[in-house]
Amino acid sequence: MSAVPLLQATALTRRFGAHVACDAVNLSVYPGEVLGIVGESGSGKTSLLQSLAGQVAPDQGSVLYSTLHDGVVDLYRIGEARRRLLSRTDWGFVHQSARDGLRSDVSAGANVGERLMAVGARHYGAIRSEAMAWLSRVEIDAARIDDLPRDFSGGMQQRLQIARNLVTRPRLIFMDEPTASLDVSVQARLLDLLRQLVAELHVAAVIVTHDLAVARLLAHRLIVMRSGRVVEEGLTDQVLDDPQHPYTQLLVSSVLQA
């Protein structure tokens, strides 16, 4: 693992009036690493993810990203246009609901092809061919390349969203509860696919989940959040098998007793 973080947050704080969603959070994500952020609803994990992904500016603190060509940049000092470019090229974002991550009015192939065009692809035949290859890669029949996302099942929509995000081989992907809206059997299939693709592409990832089984399967390291604060962090198996903080112990025990 590289000694230089790909993404680093320092004293990141977000408030909603008197409510503190993220309270001076510090974290680092390294190339090829999957970082899990866990906690119950309202713990601040989604607010944290939004700020890490350049979507919502924090009230305090910084988010630094190590670019390929321009060195380390502060996401909230480079301007919105530059952040948008990074989100279309260097990053991907997999939403909990595929409807939020797909364009419903264009075909499956166009959803994947748009990302390729964002990084400079212009040859229609090559774009279509790559889109078909990625549909197959995420276990969608390539013959459905011209179908609209609304004609797909929920699991297929989520796999299409993954193809759309990974087709450009981003360096970093953010995932917000990527399996929460799916049936258990569909979840297992999608998790296996995600784990395989993230490892194969050597992409770094930040995944927010309330499901500790998902975190164990995908994440190398875990951050446990409660009321906007990080209460425990460490290697995933270490945190889940030998939790030190009472809140983490409660989370783990509630899963075991369920």
FENZI-V76709 format. One record per pair of residues at least 6 apart in sequence whose C-alpha atoms are under 7 Angstrom apart, sorted by the first residue. I is the first residue (numbers start at 0). J is the second residue. If there is no record, write none. Layout:
# FENZI-V76709
i j
I J
I J
This chain:
# FENZI-V76709
i j
0 29
0 30
1 29
1 30
3 29
4 27
4 28
4 29
4 30
5 28
5 29
5 30
5 64
5 65
6 27
6 28
6 29
6 63
6 64
6 65
7 26
7 27
7 28
7 62
7 63
7 64
8 25
8 26
8 27
8 61
8 62
8 63
9 24
9 25
9 26
9 60
9 61
9 62
10 23
10 24
10 25
10 59
10 60
10 61
11 21
11 22
11 23
11 24
11 25
11 57
11 59
11 60
11 61
12 21
12 22
12 23
12 24
12 57
12 58
12 59
12 60
13 19
13 20
13 21
13 22
13 57
13 58
13 59
14 20
14 58
19 227
20 43
20 46
20 226
20 227
21 43
21 47
21 227
21 228
22 227
22 228
24 228
24 229
28 34
29 203
30 202
30 203
31 201
31 202
31 203
32 203
32 204
32 219
33 203
33 204
33 205
33 217
33 218
33 219
33 220
34 204
34 205
34 206
34 218
34 219
34 220
34 221
35 205
35 206
35 207
35 214
35 218
35 220
35 221
35 222
36 44
36 206
36 207
36 208
36 221
36 222
36 223
37 44
37 207
37 208
37 209
37 222
37 223
37 224
38 209
38 223
38 224
38 225
39 209
41 226
42 224
42 225
42 226
42 227
43 224
43 226
43 227
44 207
44 224
45 207
49 55
50 56
50 57
51 62
53 74
53 82
56 75
61 73
62 73
62 74
63 71
63 72
63 73
63 74
64 71
64 72
64 73
64 74
65 71
65 72
74 82
87 114
87 117
88 117
88 118
88 167
88 169
89 169
89 170
89 171
90 169
90 170
90 171
90 172
91 164
91 165
91 169
91 171
91 172
91 173
92 164
92 172
92 173
92 174
93 100
93 160
93 161
93 173
93 174
93 175
93 177
94 100
94 174
94 175
94 177
95 175
95 176
95 177
95 178
95 179
95 180
96 180
97 156
97 157
97 160
100 160
101 110
101 160
102 110
103 147
103 148
103 149
104 147
105 147
106 144
106 145
106 146
106 147
106 148
107 144
107 145
107 146
107 147
107 148
108 127
108 130
108 131
108 144
108 145
110 163
111 130
111 162
111 163
111 166
112 126
112 127
112 130
114 163
114 167
115 126
115 167
120 126
131 141
131 144
133 162
133 166
134 140
134 141
134 162
135 141
137 158
137 162
139 155
148 156
153 181
154 181
154 185
168 200
169 202
170 202
170 203
171 202
171 203
171 204
172 203
172 204
172 205
173 204
173 205
173 206
174 205
174 206
174 207
175 206
175 207
175 208
176 207
176 208
178 186
194 217
208 214
215 235
215 236
218 235
219 234
219 235
220 233
220 234
220 235
221 232
221 233
221 234
221 235
222 229
222 231
222 232
222 233
223 229
223 230
223 231
223 232
224 230
230 244
231 244
232 238
239 251
242 248
